[in-house]
Amino acid sequence: MEEIKRIGVLTSGGDAPGMNAAIRAVVRAGIHYGLEVYGIRRGYQGMIEGDIIPLDSPAVSGTIQKGGTILQTARCKEFMSYEGRKKAYDCLVSFGINAVIVIGGDGSFTGASIMSKEFDIPFIGIPGTIDNDLYGTDYTIGYDTAVNTVVEAVDKIRDTASSHGRIFFVEVMGKEAGYVALRSGIACGAEGILVPEEKGQVEKLKVYLDTRGRLKKSSIILVAEGEDYGGAIGIAKIFKEQFPEFDIRTTILGHIQRGGSPSAFDRVTASRMGVAAIEALLDDQKSIMIGMVNNEMVHVPLNKTVKLHKDIDHKLLALTEVLI
Ligand code: ATP
């Protein structure tokens, strides 16, 4: 393998708070170890179009506390074809870049894994997605901040719910994964948590609302958007029909969950992962994702993280059986 002197870093897929902290760590660690670091703007789109800029240490000053991504992100159809990836490769060669660090989710890692096989170029992944649904890591960058955002919003909804004696179905992000709903639901003291991974919850919730729920002044039910019955709106419809006597409302938190200043936890995790990604490259690793397992940085093959499914945290799920 060619000696690595100049690397590229990009953010791809959905944005997540803490991505800037990861970019900053990649730049600072790269420079620390004598590499030149280039920022590839708008994910794989920028790789194809040559939207590539040099990044020095001052370029990432004052970014650790910022949400979003200073490199911007994109979803790029062209990269899904061999021709698109060939264009991207030619562009990297013309800039003298011979390794890439990708901050993103499993789609981004699928692309990285394919391209690293086709063109013999090392790709290191850093998990950045609020969904926390990547195999091989306990935490993804952005998850902790998103959970804190949900908790803050639901605490406010709780005030109005209890004042009016209402039941609120609050929809949070998570098309295929209930991590955000589960963790924030526990933190908010939700009366119900509906996640795509667990079946039979609606029947349980009906029993709960018909019995103990009636003794309460109000209830908050957290619903992951990918949950089977059509998210919060679908679920609320079912409950309105079954319990016409209840004052039932729906709130969809939406994209506020993606934004905002990253939590200290996300900043530190992103910083650790950024440094670990550079160290992995220098250690001749290719086609791996940096993960965090039991508070340690680990290497997970990219093809494994994209193929294997991360299950919901059953220990957290079991807690809800006791606490609700
Ligand atoms: P999030 O979890 O936030 O959605 P993600 O990384 O999974 O992030 P995707 O939109 O699935 O987001 O993927 C981002 C980009 O990765 C795509 O726009 C595309 O350029 C590339 N990509 C995804 N899947 C593939 C694939 N099968 N082959 C090549 N490239 C891919």
Boltz pocket constraint, residues with backbone or C-beta under 6 A from the ligand:
constraints:
  - pocket:
      binder: B
      contacts: [[A, 12], [A, 13], [A, 14], [A, 15], [A, 44], [A, 74], [A, 75], [A, 76], [A, 77], [A, 78], [A, 79], [A, 80], [A, 81], [A, 104], [A, 105], [A, 106], [A, 107], [A, 108], [A, 109], [A, 110], [A, 111], [A, 112], [A, 114], [A, 128], [A, 129], [A, 130], [A, 131]]
      max_distance: 6.0
